[in-house]
Structure formats: structure tokens, C-alpha cells
Amino acid sequence: MDTLASDDDRERATEQLTDAAADGRLTVDELSERLDLVHAARTDADLEAALDGLPAVDDHGPGYPAGAITLAVLLVLVPIPFGRLAAIAVALMLLRNEVIPRRRFQLRMWAIAAGTLELIVLATYLLLAR
């Protein structure tokens, strides 16, 4: 039994078709026909039929900005004032533009870990300062 297509699946297929038309892979008539198939699709197999012959979409998406992860790791590890807070800010900036669910999860965990570490360091400092 085929998996039923969701609205998100149809939106992704529509985007892939319009991108293919913009790249010159489809004529206006082909685009119109395939969009009709996408909007009428009930299953993933129906969507695949509408996308037949088009190049596969890269599921990994674009990479993170050069050096962003290295910078954030250094900010967490190097004992500079507010370095972990800066790492949280970097993670949140990257998270704002991230569309891939797996990487969104990684960035959330990164921000939570840096925030937790900052709270531990702050609590330790306050306890030792007494």
C-alpha cells in the first residue's frame, strides 16, 4: 500500500517543478500538466510520477556558513567572558534560516547545551563568590 501524500509533500513537489521550469527543464505546458498531477495526487507514488525525469533534490541542503560551527565551538571551549552566550547567538542565527528538520534539531541541542553550560558556570561562580 502506498503512503498517502501530505500537503507538505505536494508543496515540495510544486517547488521542485517550478524550479525545474525556471531551469528550462520543463515547458510551460509540461509544468501546467505536472502541477495538475501534483494537486490531484493522493499517494507518494502519484507525486513521483509527476516528478518523473527530473533530477533528484539534494536532501542535505546548503552547508552552514563557513567557519560558523568552528567559531561557536571555540566560543564554548575558550574561557572568554560570555563566549558561551555568543555560541548560543550563533546557533540561534543559524537556526532561524535552517529548513532541514534534522539540522534544526542539532542546532536546538547545540543552543541548549551552550545555555546549560553557561548556567552551570554562572552558578558555580556565584557559589564560590560567597
N, C-alpha and C positions, 0 to 999 in steps of 0.2 A: 504494500500500500504506500502510495506517495505521501510525502509530508505536505500539509496544506500551506500555501503561501500566505505570508503576513503582509500587512500594509507596508512595513519597513522593507520587506523583500521586493515588493513592487516598486517602491521609491528608488531603491538601489538599482534595480533593473532599468528604470526610466532614466536615471542619471547616466548609467553606462551607455544606453542607447543614444542619448543626446550628446554625450562626449564622443561617441563613435561617429555621429553625423557631423559634429564640429571638426573632427579629424579627417573628414572626407571618405570615411569607410561606408557610409550609407547615403543614399539619395533621400530627398525629402519624401518621396512616395514610400520608400522602404522604411524610413523612420516612422511614418504615419501607420503603416501596416503593423509594424512590430510593436508600436505603442498600444495599438488596439489589442494585440495579443496579450501584452503585459497587463493591461487593465482588466481583461477578461480572464486572466489566469487564476485557476483555483489551486494548483499544486506547484511545487518547485519544478517538476518536470515541464509544466507548461511555460514557466519562466525561462527555463533552459532552452526550450525550443525557440522562444522569441530572441534569445541571445546567441543562437547558433551561428558559428562562423566568426564571431568577434573574439579578439584576444582576451585572455583571462585578466581579471583585475588583480592587482597586487594587494594581497590582504594585509601586508605589513605596513603599508603606507610610507610616507616620508620619514626619514630618521629625525631624531632630536637635533636641535641646533648644535653646531659644532662646539664642543667643549662644555656644554651646559651640565652634563652629568658629572664630568670631571670637576668642574667648578663647585658644584653642590657637594660632592664627596669631600673635597678639600675643605670647604667651609665647615662641614660637620667635624672632620677629624683634626684640623689645625686649631689649636686653642686661641682663637682670636675672639675678642668681645663680639657677641651677637652673631657669630659665624653660623650657628645652627638656625637662627632666625632667618638669616639670609638664604640658607639652603631651603627652608620652608617656602620662602618667597619665590625662589627659582622653581621649585616643584609646582607651586600653585600657578605660576605663569605658564609653565608647560602644560599643565592640566587644563587650563582654560581653552587651549586650542586643540587638544587631543580628541580624536574621534574614534580611535580604536579601543574597544572596551577593555581588552587585556592590559593595554598600556595605561589606560585611565586608572585601573585598579593598582598597577605598580606605582604610579605617581601618588595616588592617595596614601598607599602604605609608606612611601618614602616621606611624605609630609608628616604623617602621624608619627613615624619613628623619630624624625628630627625634632618634632614638637615634644614628644615624650622625653627624649634625651635632654632637651633644653629645660624641661620642668624638673627632671632629676638633678641636673647640675645646679639649678637655682635653689631647689630645696636643700641640697647638700650645703651650698654656700650659706644659706640662711641659718641652718642648724649649727654650722661651725662658727658663724659670726657671733653667736650668743656668748 
